[in-house]
Amino acid sequence: MNEQSKITLVELIILLRRRVLTAQNENNIKHIGELHIVFDIISELAAEVGDVNIAALLEDMACTTRDIWTGTNWKTKMPSVEDIKRAITAP
């Protein structure tokens, strides 16, 4: 595998965000629930290693998927692509 074929953390989270939006548009609640679990686990891992920016970003994404999954009309806001880039590149 060469360097060009490796996915970055920014790309990975943006792709997961896109899956959330697609699943929401398709009303695929099962996939939303699966994505919620993914965001929740990665958020916990980021917090465990002390990366508060990534942990907070992924917690927001987990809350957003939870809100969609439970039908609570987006109490939380899905982070934008720019929010993701900022959180990952923040010192």
C-alpha positions as CSV (number, residue, x, y, z in Angstrom):
1,M,0.0,0.0,0.0
2,N,1.5,3.3,-1.0
3,E,1.0,6.7,0.8
4,Q,-1.6,7.9,-1.7
5,S,-3.9,5.0,-0.9
6,K,-4.1,5.6,2.8
7,I,-7.2,7.4,4.1
8,T,-6.7,10.3,6.5
9,L,-8.7,10.9,9.6
10,V,-10.4,13.9,8.0
11,E,-11.4,11.9,4.9
12,L,-12.7,9.0,7.1
13,I,-14.9,11.2,9.3
14,I,-16.2,13.2,6.2
15,L,-17.1,9.9,4.6
16,L,-18.9,8.7,7.7
17,R,-20.7,12.1,7.8
18,R,-21.8,11.5,4.2
19,R,-23.2,8.1,5.1
20,V,-25.3,9.7,7.9
21,L,-26.8,12.2,5.5
22,T,-27.4,9.5,2.9
23,A,-29.0,7.2,5.5
24,Q,-31.2,10.0,6.7
25,N,-32.3,10.9,3.2
26,E,-33.2,7.2,2.6
27,N,-34.8,6.9,6.0
28,N,-32.5,4.0,6.8
29,I,-32.8,4.1,10.6
30,K,-31.0,0.8,11.0
31,H,-27.9,2.2,9.4
32,I,-28.2,5.4,11.4
33,G,-28.2,3.3,14.6
34,E,-25.0,1.5,13.3
35,L,-23.3,4.8,12.6
36,H,-24.3,6.0,16.1
37,I,-22.4,3.1,17.6
38,V,-19.3,3.8,15.4
39,F,-19.2,7.5,16.5
40,D,-19.8,6.6,20.1
41,I,-16.9,4.0,20.2
42,I,-14.4,6.3,18.4
43,S,-15.4,9.2,20.6
44,E,-14.7,7.1,23.7
45,L,-11.3,6.0,22.2
46,A,-10.3,9.6,21.4
47,A,-11.2,10.7,25.0
48,E,-9.3,7.7,26.4
49,V,-6.1,9.0,24.7
50,G,-6.8,12.6,25.6
51,D,-7.7,14.0,22.2
52,V,-10.5,16.3,23.3
53,N,-11.0,17.9,19.9
54,I,-11.7,14.6,18.2
55,A,-13.7,13.3,21.1
56,A,-16.0,16.4,21.2
57,L,-16.5,16.3,17.4
58,L,-17.4,12.6,17.4
59,E,-19.6,13.0,20.5
60,D,-21.5,15.7,18.5
61,M,-21.8,13.2,15.6
62,A,-23.0,10.4,18.0
63,C,-25.6,12.8,19.5
64,T,-26.8,13.8,16.0
65,T,-27.2,10.2,14.9
66,R,-28.9,9.4,18.2
67,D,-31.4,12.2,17.6
68,I,-32.1,11.0,14.1
69,W,-32.4,7.4,15.3
70,T,-34.8,8.3,18.1
71,G,-36.7,10.9,16.1
72,T,-36.0,13.9,18.3
73,N,-35.8,16.3,15.4
74,W,-32.1,17.3,15.5
75,K,-31.6,18.6,19.0
76,T,-27.9,18.6,18.0
77,K,-26.3,19.8,14.9
78,M,-24.3,17.6,12.5
79,P,-20.8,19.1,12.3
80,S,-20.0,20.6,8.9
81,V,-17.0,19.5,6.8
82,E,-15.3,22.7,7.9
83,D,-16.0,21.8,11.6
84,I,-14.4,18.4,11.0
85,K,-11.3,19.9,9.4
86,R,-11.0,22.5,12.2
87,A,-11.3,19.9,15.0
88,I,-8.8,17.5,13.5
89,T,-6.2,20.2,12.7
90,A,-6.5,22.1,16.0
91,P,-3.5,21.9,18.2
